[in-house]
Amino acid sequence: MPADLSSSIPSGLAALGHADPLRPAETPHLLAYLATISDPRARAGRRHPLVAILVLAAAAVLAGAQSIAAIAEWATDAPQPVRAALGARRDAPGHFAVPAEATIRRTLGRLDADALAGAIGAWLADRDPDPAGAGRRRAVAVDGKTLRGARTATGDRRPVHRLAAMDHATRAVLAQRQVGGAPEEVTAFAPLVADLDLAGTVITADALQTHPEAAEFLVATKHAHYLFVVKANQPTLLDRCQRLPWHRVPDPKIHR
């Protein structure tokens, strides 16, 4: 589910890979979301606004770019009106400059990955407020994955493990964050979805998240529903479920 960090594109941007290309009317909306991300660069020497770098990269990924080099190439080929609409720096009358590949690579590499993923996820969620279709309840899956071939930048070089929330209908990654491994998914669950509007949404998750705290958080705080898997990590609950009169439950294929 989470984007592969072995790609040179940050996972937050890579989440746009399954989305439709950016429409002109959506540009100000995307700019507003990306403008909430803090600039990690020193003030001296900044030639390009951070939001311009981010929205150029986002638009490129939405158009099919799959690497930093492809993002830079897309930005270079973008017509002047497109550059202007995406917030590029005006360096002459009628001419808007775009950052070089090295600038894009350095800037994206220094960003707060969780902040970028959160802004992109929030924009994707608001972009399609009814992804399940009229009359159908929205569903969001929360799951964690270890990314093959990706290692942390710390000294132990552990495999990268990310926890993500993905829309069932659109496959859009609404939020994701790096965790230390499967055991840390439990404590990262609530922070992961804390900023998402989940009212009326069904949250699905594997048995790792089947805890009273997660269920209470979703119902009481997020006003959401949940569908959790019950396994042996919750023996009392599993025993109670096994004792239920399942033979009395109507078969939907027969009882319509």
C-alpha positions, -999 to 999 in steps of 0.1 A, spaced: 0 0 0 25 27 9 47 41 -19 80 24 -25 108 45 -9 134 29 -32 120 52 -58 136 86 -60 102 103 -56 92 109 -20 64 86 -9 40 115 -4 43 125 -40 43 89 -53 9 86 -37 -4 107 -66 7 81 -91 -28 65 -93 -47 99 -94 -61 117 -125 -40 145 -140 -42 179 -124 -71 200 -138 -65 238 -142 -93 247 -117 -77 225 -91 -43 243 -90 -52 270 -64 -66 243 -42 -34 222 -44 -12 252 -39 -31 260 -6 -25 225 8 12 224 -2 17 259 12 12 245 47 45 226 46 75 242 63 105 251 42 136 232 54 160 255 35 180 284 49 165 317 40 196 329 22 200 317 -13 164 306 -19 156 312 -56 124 293 -60 94 293 -36 90 259 -19 53 257 -28 63 262 -65 88 233 -63 62 211 -46 33 219 -70 55 215 -100 66 181 -87 30 171 -79 17 181 -113 45 162 -129 37 130 -110 0 134 -117 11 136 -154 30 103 -151 65 113 -139 81 85 -119 115 99 -110 131 132 -100 147 134 -134 113 130 -150 98 157 -128 126 181 -138 121 173 -175 83 179 -172 89 213 -154 114 223 -181 89 215 -209 60 232 -192 47 262 -211 50 296 -195 13 299 -187 15 266 -169 46 276 -150 28 309 -139 -3 290 -127 19 267 -107 36 295 -88 70 295 -106 93 325 -100 90 353 -125 125 363 -136 116 384 -167 85 398 -183 65 369 -195 91 343 -184 89 321 -153 119 301 -142 117 265 -129 142 248 -106 169 226 -119 169 188 -112 195 192 -84 174 218 -67 143 197 -68 162 166 -56 178 184 -26 146 202 -16 124 171 -17 151 151 1 150 176 31 113 178 35 93 165 64 80 133 48 50 130 70 40 166 65 42 162 27 22 129 28 -4 146 51 -9 175 28 -11 154 -3 -35 129 14 -58 157 26 -59 172 -9 -67 138 -24 -95 133 1 -110 167 -6 -106 163 -43 -132 136 -45 -155 140 -15 -177 111 -26 -153 84 -40 -176 55 -32 -205 69 -52 -239 82 -41 -256 61 -16 -225 40 -7 -205 43 25 -169 53 21 -142 28 32 -106 34 41 -80 7 47 -52 11 73 -23 -12 68 15 -14 72 41 -27 48 79 -32 49 93 -17 17 115 -41 -2 149 -26 -10 144 6 11 166 12 41 165 39 68 191 66 68 201 58 104 231 38 113 213 5 117 200 7 81 168 -11 90 142 -18 63 117 10 59 83 2 73 53 25 66 17 26 79 -8 41 55 -45 49 51 -58 42 16 -93 49 1 -108 16 -10 -125 31 -41 -99 54 -55 -67 37 -41 -55 72 -31 -32 72 -1 -47 97 23 -21 95 50 11 76 57 40 77 81 72 58 88 72 35 119 98 13 134 81 -20 124 48 -38 128 46 -34 166 47 4 163 17 3 140 -6 1 170 6 33 186 8 51 152 -28 42 143 -46 72 159 -19 98 149 -21 85 113 -58 92 108 -62 121 133 -63 148 107 -86 129 83 -124 136 80 -137 101 87 -172 108 98 -195 80 85 -165 62 70 -158 25 75 -122 19 86 -108 -16 79 -77 -30 94 -60 -63 102 -59 -80 135 -29 -60 147 -53 -30 152 -80 -50 169 -79 -32 203 -105 -14 223 -85 18 222 -86 19 184 -123 12 182 -132 38 208 -110 64 191 -128 58 157 -163 58 171 -160 85 198 -135 109 183 -137 104 145 -174 94 143 -164 65 121 -173 29 118 -148 0 119 -143 -35 105 -115 -53 123 -102 -88 119 -104 -109 151 -76 -134 157 -57 -151 185 -41 -118 197 -75 -111 213 -84 -145 227 -114 -135 248 -130 -116 219 -122 -145 195 -139 -170 219 -170 -148 221 -171 -144 183 -168 -182 178 -197 -188 202 -221 -166 183 -250 -184 165 -235 -179 130 -259 -205 116 -288 -182 122 -273 -153 102 -292 -150 69 -273 -158 37 -275 -126 16 -274 -148 -15 -306 -164 -5 -324 -138 16 -327 -107 -5 
